[in-house]
Amino acid sequence: MEWRGVMPAVTTKFDTDDGLDLRMFEHNIMAQLEAGVHGIVLGGTLGEASTLSDQEKRILTRTTVKLVNGRVPVLINIAEQSTKAAINSALKAEDDGANGLMMLPPMRYKAGDRETVVYFKSVAKRTSLPIMVYNNPVDYKIEVTLEMFDDLLECENIQAVKESTRDITNVTRIKNRFSDRLKIMCGVDTIALESLLMGADGWIAGLVDAFPEETVAIYELQRVGKIKEAVEIYRWFMPLLELDIDPKLVQNIKLAEVATGLGTELVRPPRLPLIGEERKRVMAIIQKGLDTRPQLPDYKSLK
Protein backbone atom coordinates (compact mmCIF):
# COMPACT_ATOMS: atom_id res chain seq x y z
CA MET A 1 0.00 0.00 0.00
CA GLU A 2 1.46 3.34 -1.05
CA TRP A 3 0.04 6.23 0.94
CA ARG A 4 0.63 9.00 -1.55
CA GLY A 5 -0.98 11.17 -4.18
CA VAL A 6 -4.61 12.06 -4.78
CA MET A 7 -7.27 9.64 -3.61
CA PRO A 8 -10.82 10.77 -4.33
CA ALA A 9 -13.46 10.22 -1.67
CA VAL A 10 -15.97 9.26 -4.32
CA THR A 11 -19.69 9.96 -4.21
CA THR A 12 -22.23 7.16 -4.40
CA LYS A 13 -24.45 7.42 -7.45
CA PHE A 14 -28.18 6.72 -7.08
CA ASP A 15 -30.92 6.20 -9.64
CA THR A 16 -34.45 7.64 -9.55
CA ASP A 17 -35.68 4.56 -7.63
CA ASP A 18 -33.10 5.18 -4.86
CA GLY A 19 -30.97 2.23 -5.94
CA LEU A 20 -27.30 2.24 -6.89
CA ASP A 21 -26.56 3.77 -10.30
CA LEU A 22 -23.56 1.64 -11.19
CA ARG A 23 -23.40 2.93 -14.76
CA MET A 24 -22.78 6.53 -13.65
CA PHE A 25 -20.57 5.30 -10.81
CA GLU A 26 -18.37 3.49 -13.34
CA HIS A 27 -18.29 6.59 -15.56
CA ASN A 28 -16.91 8.67 -12.69
CA ILE A 29 -14.39 6.05 -11.56
CA MET A 30 -13.00 5.75 -15.08
CA ALA A 31 -12.64 9.55 -15.29
CA GLN A 32 -10.68 9.49 -12.02
CA LEU A 33 -8.36 6.79 -13.31
CA GLU A 34 -7.84 8.60 -16.61
CA ALA A 35 -6.87 11.75 -14.71
CA GLY A 36 -4.18 9.80 -12.85
CA VAL A 37 -5.50 9.45 -9.30
CA HIS A 38 -3.50 7.28 -6.94
CA GLY A 39 -6.32 5.47 -5.12
CA ILE A 40 -10.08 5.33 -4.61
CA VAL A 41 -11.83 5.79 -1.26
CA LEU A 42 -15.37 4.42 -0.93
CA GLY A 43 -18.06 4.97 1.67
CA GLY A 44 -16.93 8.17 3.31
CA THR A 45 -19.09 11.18 4.09
CA LEU A 46 -19.22 12.05 0.40
CA GLY A 47 -20.21 8.47 -0.30
CA GLU A 48 -23.26 8.91 1.96
CA ALA A 49 -22.04 5.90 3.93
CA SER A 50 -24.52 6.34 6.78
CA THR A 51 -27.39 5.72 4.35
CA LEU A 52 -25.89 2.66 2.63
CA SER A 53 -26.82 -0.90 3.48
CA ASP A 54 -24.13 -3.43 4.18
CA GLN A 55 -24.91 -5.13 0.87
CA GLU A 56 -24.63 -1.85 -1.06
CA LYS A 57 -21.21 -1.20 0.44
CA ARG A 58 -20.09 -4.64 -0.64
CA ILE A 59 -21.42 -4.12 -4.16
CA LEU A 60 -19.55 -0.81 -4.44
CA THR A 61 -16.33 -2.38 -3.17
CA ARG A 62 -16.49 -5.37 -5.52
CA THR A 63 -17.48 -3.18 -8.47
CA THR A 64 -14.62 -0.77 -7.87
CA VAL A 65 -12.04 -3.51 -7.38
CA LYS A 66 -13.11 -4.98 -10.73
CA LEU A 67 -13.05 -1.59 -12.51
CA VAL A 68 -9.68 -0.58 -11.09
CA ASN A 69 -8.16 -3.99 -11.87
CA GLY A 70 -5.09 -3.42 -9.74
CA ARG A 71 -4.13 -0.02 -11.15
CA VAL A 72 -4.59 1.80 -7.83
CA PRO A 73 -5.57 0.72 -4.32
CA VAL A 74 -9.23 0.65 -3.29
CA LEU A 75 -10.11 1.68 0.26
CA ILE A 76 -13.45 1.34 2.04
CA ASN A 77 -14.42 3.50 5.01
CA ILE A 78 -15.43 1.95 8.32
CA ALA A 79 -17.78 4.06 10.43
CA GLU A 80 -19.50 1.82 12.96
CA GLN A 81 -21.06 2.11 16.39
CA SER A 82 -19.57 -1.05 17.88
CA THR A 83 -16.20 -2.75 17.80
CA LYS A 84 -17.88 -6.00 16.71
CA ALA A 85 -19.50 -4.30 13.71
CA ALA A 86 -16.23 -2.59 12.77
CA ILE A 87 -14.37 -5.92 12.81
CA ASN A 88 -17.06 -7.55 10.69
CA SER A 89 -16.88 -4.65 8.20
CA ALA A 90 -13.10 -5.01 7.98
CA LEU A 91 -13.34 -8.76 7.33
CA LYS A 92 -15.97 -8.23 4.62
CA ALA A 93 -13.83 -5.53 2.98
CA GLU A 94 -10.89 -7.91 2.90
CA ASP A 95 -13.07 -10.64 1.42
CA ASP A 96 -14.40 -8.21 -1.23
CA GLY A 97 -10.90 -7.37 -2.43
CA ALA A 98 -10.30 -3.97 -0.82
CA ASN A 99 -6.65 -2.97 -0.44
CA GLY A 100 -7.01 -0.83 2.66
CA LEU A 101 -9.34 0.70 5.23
CA MET A 102 -10.15 4.24 6.27
CA MET A 103 -11.44 4.13 9.85
CA LEU A 104 -13.36 6.65 11.90
CA PRO A 105 -13.51 6.45 15.70
CA PRO A 106 -16.68 4.90 17.15
CA MET A 107 -19.82 6.62 15.90
CA ARG A 108 -22.52 8.24 18.08
CA TYR A 109 -20.88 7.33 21.40
CA LYS A 110 -18.17 9.86 22.27
CA ALA A 111 -15.46 7.41 23.23
CA GLY A 112 -12.66 8.41 25.57
CA ASP A 113 -9.01 8.24 24.56
CA ARG A 114 -8.46 4.71 25.94
CA GLU A 115 -11.68 3.44 24.39
CA THR A 116 -10.79 4.93 21.01
CA VAL A 117 -7.33 3.38 21.01
CA VAL A 118 -8.66 -0.04 21.98
CA TYR A 119 -11.32 0.24 19.25
CA PHE A 120 -8.76 0.90 16.50
CA LYS A 121 -6.32 -1.72 17.77
CA SER A 122 -9.04 -4.36 18.08
CA VAL A 123 -9.86 -3.99 14.40
CA ALA A 124 -6.21 -3.77 13.34
CA LYS A 125 -5.46 -7.08 15.08
CA ARG A 126 -8.23 -8.86 13.17
CA THR A 127 -7.37 -7.76 9.64
CA SER A 128 -4.27 -7.83 7.48
CA LEU A 129 -5.42 -4.72 5.58
CA PRO A 130 -3.48 -1.48 6.09
CA ILE A 131 -5.43 1.16 8.00
CA MET A 132 -5.69 4.94 7.71
CA VAL A 133 -7.11 6.55 10.84
CA TYR A 134 -9.58 9.31 9.95
CA ASN A 135 -8.87 12.09 12.44
CA ASN A 136 -11.66 14.66 12.13
CA PRO A 137 -12.51 16.14 15.55
CA VAL A 138 -14.27 19.10 13.92
CA ASP A 139 -17.10 16.95 12.55
CA TYR A 140 -16.92 13.80 14.69
CA LYS A 141 -15.90 15.29 18.06
CA ILE A 142 -13.16 12.76 18.86
CA GLU A 143 -9.52 13.73 18.34
CA VAL A 144 -6.83 11.12 17.89
CA THR A 145 -3.87 12.81 19.57
CA LEU A 146 -0.17 12.24 18.98
CA GLU A 147 -0.02 10.43 22.31
CA MET A 148 -2.77 8.08 21.13
CA PHE A 149 -0.83 7.43 17.92
CA ASP A 150 2.18 6.44 20.04
CA ASP A 151 0.06 3.54 21.23
CA LEU A 152 -1.74 2.83 17.94
CA LEU A 153 1.47 2.48 15.94
CA GLU A 154 2.28 -0.67 17.85
CA CYS A 155 0.02 -2.22 15.20
CA GLU A 156 2.07 -2.44 12.03
CA ASN A 157 -0.97 -2.18 9.78
CA ILE A 158 -2.02 1.17 11.23
CA GLN A 159 0.00 3.16 8.74
CA ALA A 160 -1.59 6.51 7.91
CA VAL A 161 -3.78 9.33 9.15
CA LYS A 162 -6.37 11.27 7.23
CA GLU A 163 -5.47 14.60 8.79
CA SER A 164 -8.65 16.66 9.05
CA THR A 165 -8.08 18.67 12.21
CA ARG A 166 -7.76 21.77 9.99
CA ASP A 167 -4.62 22.72 11.93
CA ILE A 168 -1.88 22.94 9.31
CA THR A 169 0.83 22.80 11.99
CA ASN A 170 -0.22 19.23 12.77
CA VAL A 171 1.58 18.06 9.64
CA THR A 172 4.89 19.24 11.07
CA ARG A 173 4.13 17.83 14.51
CA ILE A 174 3.35 14.41 13.04
CA LYS A 175 6.49 14.42 10.87
CA ASN A 176 8.66 15.52 13.80
CA ARG A 177 7.30 12.78 16.01
CA PHE A 178 6.83 9.82 13.67
CA SER A 179 8.84 10.64 10.53
CA ASP A 180 7.64 8.29 7.76
CA ARG A 181 6.15 5.72 10.15
CA LEU A 182 2.81 7.55 10.00
CA LYS A 183 1.89 8.69 6.51
CA ILE A 184 -0.21 11.86 6.24
CA MET A 185 -3.11 12.22 3.83
CA CYS A 186 -4.69 15.67 3.97
CA GLY A 187 -8.46 15.40 4.33
CA VAL A 188 -9.47 19.05 3.92
CA ASP A 189 -9.58 20.44 0.38
CA THR A 190 -9.00 24.06 1.38
CA ILE A 191 -5.62 23.40 3.00
CA ALA A 192 -4.46 20.60 0.71
CA LEU A 193 -1.63 22.36 -1.10
CA GLU A 194 -0.35 23.90 2.12
CA SER A 195 -0.35 20.45 3.73
CA LEU A 196 1.51 18.89 0.80
CA LEU A 197 4.13 21.62 0.89
CA MET A 198 4.65 21.01 4.61
CA GLY A 199 5.25 17.32 4.01
CA ALA A 200 1.90 15.55 3.72
CA ASP A 201 2.15 12.48 1.54
CA GLY A 202 -1.17 12.84 -0.23
CA TRP A 203 -4.68 14.22 -0.41
CA ILE A 204 -8.02 12.52 0.21
CA ALA A 205 -9.93 14.91 -2.02
CA GLY A 206 -13.57 15.93 -2.51
CA LEU A 207 -13.87 18.29 -5.48
CA VAL A 208 -11.73 15.83 -7.41
CA ASP A 209 -15.01 14.00 -8.01
CA ALA A 210 -15.98 16.78 -10.43
CA PHE A 211 -12.52 18.11 -11.34
CA PRO A 212 -10.12 15.15 -11.35
CA GLU A 213 -7.51 16.54 -13.74
CA GLU A 214 -7.11 19.86 -11.94
CA THR A 215 -6.75 18.10 -8.59
CA VAL A 216 -4.11 15.64 -9.77
CA ALA A 217 -2.27 18.44 -11.61
CA ILE A 218 -1.87 20.39 -8.36
CA TYR A 219 -0.38 17.35 -6.65
CA GLU A 220 1.98 16.44 -9.48
CA LEU A 221 3.20 20.02 -10.00
CA GLN A 222 4.08 20.53 -6.34
CA ARG A 223 5.69 17.08 -6.26
CA VAL A 224 8.32 18.16 -8.81
CA GLY A 225 8.80 21.63 -7.33
CA LYS A 226 6.67 23.58 -9.80
CA ILE A 227 5.09 25.49 -6.93
CA LYS A 228 4.14 28.63 -8.85
CA GLU A 229 2.19 26.60 -11.40
CA ALA A 230 0.49 24.58 -8.67
CA VAL A 231 -0.48 27.73 -6.75
CA GLU A 232 -2.05 29.30 -9.85
CA ILE A 233 -4.39 26.33 -10.32
CA TYR A 234 -5.05 26.13 -6.57
CA ARG A 235 -6.09 29.79 -6.41
CA TRP A 236 -8.52 29.26 -9.27
CA PHE A 237 -9.81 26.15 -7.50
CA MET A 238 -10.33 27.66 -4.02
CA PRO A 239 -13.94 28.90 -4.39
CA LEU A 240 -14.86 25.42 -5.58
CA LEU A 241 -12.84 23.72 -2.83
CA GLU A 242 -14.77 25.71 -0.24
CA LEU A 243 -17.89 23.80 -1.29
CA ASP A 244 -16.30 20.83 0.51
CA ILE A 245 -16.29 22.49 3.94
CA ASP A 246 -20.04 22.97 4.14
CA PRO A 247 -22.81 20.94 5.80
CA LYS A 248 -24.22 20.22 2.33
CA LEU A 249 -20.91 19.21 0.80
CA VAL A 250 -22.51 16.10 -0.73
CA GLN A 251 -25.16 18.10 -2.59
CA ASN A 252 -22.60 20.75 -3.56
CA ILE A 253 -20.15 18.29 -5.04
CA LYS A 254 -22.82 16.25 -6.78
CA LEU A 255 -24.05 19.46 -8.43
CA ALA A 256 -20.49 20.12 -9.58
CA GLU A 257 -20.32 16.57 -10.97
CA VAL A 258 -23.42 17.32 -13.04
CA ALA A 259 -21.78 20.47 -14.42
CA THR A 260 -18.72 18.52 -15.56
CA GLY A 261 -20.66 15.52 -16.83
CA LEU A 262 -19.42 13.14 -14.14
CA GLY A 263 -22.51 12.54 -12.01
CA THR A 264 -26.09 13.31 -11.10
CA GLU A 265 -27.75 15.40 -8.37
CA LEU A 266 -29.54 12.42 -6.86
CA VAL A 267 -28.88 11.99 -3.15
CA ARG A 268 -30.42 9.60 -0.66
CA PRO A 269 -33.02 11.06 1.73
CA PRO A 270 -33.03 12.64 4.22
CA ARG A 271 -30.62 14.57 2.01
CA LEU A 272 -32.35 16.40 -0.82
CA PRO A 273 -30.94 18.16 -3.90
CA LEU A 274 -30.34 21.89 -3.56
CA ILE A 275 -33.14 24.25 -4.57
CA GLY A 276 -33.90 27.97 -4.76
CA GLU A 277 -31.35 30.60 -3.77
CA GLU A 278 -29.03 28.04 -2.24
CA ARG A 279 -28.78 26.16 -5.52
CA LYS A 280 -28.30 29.40 -7.47
CA ARG A 281 -25.44 30.41 -5.17
CA VAL A 282 -23.63 27.11 -5.55
CA MET A 283 -24.24 27.01 -9.31
CA ALA A 284 -22.80 30.51 -9.66
CA ILE A 285 -19.57 29.34 -8.01
CA ILE A 286 -19.42 26.27 -10.22
CA GLN A 287 -20.18 28.22 -13.39
CA LYS A 288 -17.51 30.81 -12.65
CA GLY A 289 -15.03 27.99 -12.16
CA LEU A 290 -16.01 26.47 -15.50
CA ASP A 291 -15.83 29.84 -17.27
CA THR A 292 -12.30 30.46 -15.98
CA ARG A 293 -11.05 26.86 -16.04
CA PRO A 294 -7.28 26.94 -16.49
CA GLN A 295 -5.31 25.35 -19.28
CA LEU A 296 -3.42 22.52 -17.61
CA PRO A 297 0.19 21.61 -18.35
CA ASP A 298 1.10 18.06 -19.32
CA TYR A 299 1.22 17.03 -15.68
CA LYS A 300 1.19 13.30 -16.47
CA SER A 301 4.65 13.53 -18.02
CA LEU A 302 6.36 15.21 -15.06
CA LYS A 303 9.34 13.27 -13.73
C-alpha positions, 0 to 999 in steps of 0.5 A: 500500500502506497500512501501518496498522491490524490485519492478521491473520496468518491460519491455514491451514485443513485438512480431515480428509484433510490438504488445504486446507479452503477453505470454513472458510478463506473463513468466517474471512476474511469474519469478518475483513473484517466486523470491519474489518481493514486487510489479510490476511497469508498463509503466516506461522508461524500459516499453517503455511507450512513445511508448505505446498506451493508450489501450496497457497500459490498457491491460498491467495493467489488465493483470498484475492485473490478473496474480498477483492476489493480491499477490503484488501491481501493479503500473502504471506510469503516464508520461503525457504532460497535467494535464488533460491527467494525471488525465484521466490516473489515473482514468483509472488505478484505473478502471483497478485495479492498486494499485498505481501510479508512477508519473513523472512531466509534460513531454516536458514542463519544469514546474516551481516549483509551476506548478509542485506542482499543477500538482501533487496535481491536480492528487492526489485530483482526485484519491484514489490511493497512489502515488509515485513521480518519482524524476529524474532531471538527465533525466527529468530536473525537480527536486522535492525539499524537499520544494516542498514535504512540500507542496505535502504531504498535500495530504495524498495519495502522500506517496513515492518518487522514489529517482533518483537524484543519490545523496545518501545523499538525503536519509538522508535529506528526512528521517531527514525532513519527517521521515516515512511520505515519503517513499523512493524507490531507483530508481538507480540500481548502488546506491541501496544497499547504499540507503537501508543501509542509510534508503531507504524503497525499490528499483525500480529495472531494472536489476531485469528483468533479474536477479530477484533472485539476486536482491531480495536476496540483499534486503532481506540480508541487511534487516536482517543485513547480510550486508557482504553477500549482499555486495558480491552479489552486487559487482558481480552484479555491472557491470550488474547494470551499464547497467541501467544507459545508454541511451540504458538501454532498449536494454541492459536489454532486451538483459540480459533478453534473456540471462537468458531466461526471454525475447526477444530483440524486442523493439519498433522503433525508438529504435532498438536492439543492433548490432555490437561492441556495442552488443558485449560489452554488451554481454561480460558483461552479459556473464561474469555475467552469468559465475560468477553467485553467489550461493545464500543463502536461502534468502526467509527463512530469518526472 
